[in-house]
Amino acid sequence: VCIAGGASHWPALKRWTNAYLAEKTQGETVSVALTPNGRADAVWEAKEQGDLTRDKFVMPDTKRMPFDAFAKMLSSTRRNGSPLVPYVRSHG
């Protein structure tokens, strides 16, 4: 079930800008996963990718970086139409 607008009143939606989060997480390192479709540790379906071999179990490329670098990466991948889907797997 998806409730559209169910959290629209939350103050965090206005407060948690990239600049705000970068300021609050200054010096924090995060582990960032990069996937072509947002699914980590998933089966890569060969036929959908034009690969005539067989399906494979794949894991995302993971990089450690400062949170502010992740925020910049997230913004730039949205703007430039990058096929990668970056997301934070863990912090600290």
C-alpha positions in Angstrom: 0.0 0.0 0.0 1.3 3.4 -0.9 -0.2 6.5 0.7 0.5 9.5 -1.6 1.4 12.6 0.4 1.2 10.7 3.7 4.4 12.4 5.0 4.0 15.8 3.2 3.6 17.6 6.5 6.9 16.3 8.0 9.3 19.3 8.7 12.2 17.2 7.5 11.0 17.5 3.9 11.7 21.2 4.0 14.6 21.2 6.3 16.7 18.3 5.0 18.3 20.0 1.9 21.6 18.7 0.6 23.3 21.8 2.1 21.7 21.1 5.5 22.7 17.5 5.5 26.2 18.2 4.4 26.6 20.7 7.3 25.2 18.3 9.9 27.2 15.3 8.6 30.5 17.2 8.1 33.3 14.7 8.5 31.0 11.6 8.4 32.0 8.9 6.0 29.4 6.7 4.3 29.5 3.5 2.3 27.8 4.2 -1.0 26.4 1.5 -3.3 26.2 2.1 -7.0 23.8 0.0 -9.1 22.4 0.3 -12.6 18.8 -0.2 -11.3 18.8 0.5 -7.5 18.6 -3.2 -6.6 21.6 -4.4 -4.6 22.6 -8.1 -4.3 20.2 -9.0 -7.0 19.9 -11.4 -10.0 21.1 -9.7 -13.2 18.8 -11.0 -15.9 21.0 -11.7 -18.9 18.3 -11.8 -21.5 17.0 -8.3 -20.5 20.6 -7.0 -21.0 21.2 -8.6 -24.4 23.6 -11.1 -22.9 23.0 -14.6 -24.3 24.8 -16.4 -21.5 22.9 -16.9 -18.2 21.6 -14.9 -15.3 24.1 -13.8 -12.7 23.9 -12.9 -9.0 25.6 -9.5 -8.7 26.5 -7.1 -5.9 26.8 -3.3 -6.2 30.0 -1.4 -6.6 30.6 0.1 -3.1 32.7 3.1 -2.4 33.5 4.9 0.9 33.2 8.7 0.7 32.3 11.8 2.8 28.6 12.4 3.0 28.8 15.7 1.2 30.5 14.0 -1.8 27.6 11.5 -1.8 25.1 14.4 -1.8 26.8 16.0 -4.8 26.9 12.7 -6.6 23.2 12.1 -6.0 22.4 15.6 -7.4 24.6 15.2 -10.4 23.3 11.8 -11.4 19.8 13.1 -11.4 20.8 16.1 -13.6 22.9 14.3 -16.1 20.7 11.3 -16.6 23.4 8.8 -15.3 22.3 5.2 -15.4 23.7 4.6 -11.9 21.6 4.7 -8.8 23.7 5.6 -5.8 22.5 5.1 -2.2 24.0 5.0 1.3 24.4 1.4 2.6 26.0 2.4 5.9 27.7 5.2 7.7 30.5 5.6 10.2 
